[in-house]
Amino acid sequence: MRHTVRHCALSAACAAALLAGCQGGTPWGATPQQLPLPPLPKLESIPAHAEAGTTAGAQRIAERVRAALAAEPRLAGARLDVEGFEGGVMILSGNLPSAAERPLALQTARSIAGVRDVVDRMSAP
């Protein structure tokens, strides 16, 4: 038992001596404060087609599709929902006032940058 206590005390003393000379960082001296950061691009400068490959990008594209559909006066009576998926796939669902608005809704969605394909799940009377 006495040997174990002495061994632990000796190990602790050695560790303390080693840590006393340590200044942090890595063996080659790089610490987070000294690492240069590369310039990051602004989100506005990333092209829309590059966004389509991520879930967050697909959701941003879906928001743009929703805004374009809401801004179209001929689709004012439509209750449409847009779901965005990776790869620029958008699913349009909901109710149209008439079947005549279907091509307009599809064309409006396809005109948004980053949209690769539009799946039509809309219903009309």
N, C-alpha and C positions, 0 to 999 in steps of 0.2 A: 504494500500500500504506500509506504514511504517513497519507494522508487517511482511510483506513478505520479505522485504529487511533485516530486523533484523534476521529473521528465516534463510534466505539463508546465511548470514554472519556467524551465529552461526554454521550452518551445515558445512560450509567450514572450519571453525576453528577446529571443532571436527575431520573432515576428515584429516586435515593436522596434527593434533596431533597424530592420530592413525597411519598415514603413516610414521611419523617421527621415530617411534620405529620399523618399519618393515624393516627387512634386506633382504627380498626377499625369494624365495624358497617356501617351503611348511611348514605347521605347525610342522612337525617332523624333519625339518632341511635339507632335501634332496634337493640339487640344482643340475642342470645339470653337474656342475663341480665335484660334489662328487659322482655321480652315477657310480658304476663300470660297465664296458661294458663286456658282455660275449665274449669269443673268437669266431670269425666268421670263418666258413670253407672257404677254397679257392675254387673258382669256378672249378678249375681243378680236385678237389677231389670229386666233386658231380658226382655220376654215371649217365650215359647217360639216363637210363630208368627213372630216377627221373625228368629229364628235360622235358620228353615227356608230362607231365601234365600241362605245361604252354605254353602260346603262344610264349613267347621269347625262351623257350626251344625247341619248335617245329621248330622255325625258325633256331636255331642253328643246329638241326638235319638235316633239309632240306639243309643247307649249306654243311654239311658233305656228304650228298647224292649227291649233285651237284659236289662236288670235286671228289668223287669216280667215278661218271659217266664220268667226264672229263678225269680222269686218265686212264680209260679203253681204250686201243688202238683200240679194235674192234668196239668201239662206236664213233670213230673219226668223221665220217660223220653225226652223229645224231645231230639234233637240239632239245634238250629236255629241258623242263622246269619242275621244281620241286616245288610243293606247300606243305608246312608243316602245319599240324593242330594238335590241342591238342589231346593227347592220342597216339601220335606216328603215326598218319595216314599221309601218303605221297601220293600225286597225281602226277603221271608222265604223262606229255602231250608233244606233239610235234611230229616231223617227224623222223622216222627211215629210214636208207638207204634201208633196206629190212626187211621182216618179220622175218628173221633168227636172227636178233639182239634183238628181243622182249624178249625172255627168259633171255638173258644175262643182259639186262637192269633191268628187274624185280629182278633177283637174286642179282645183284650188289646193288640195293636199299635195298633189304631185309637183306643184310649182315651187314648193318650199325647198330651199337648199338643204341637202342632207337626206332627203327622202328618197329611198331607193325603190320601195314597193309599197303599194297601198292595198290592203285587204278590205273588201266591201262587205260589211255585215249590217248595212243600213236597211231599214224597212220603210216602205211607203204604201199608202192606201191604194 
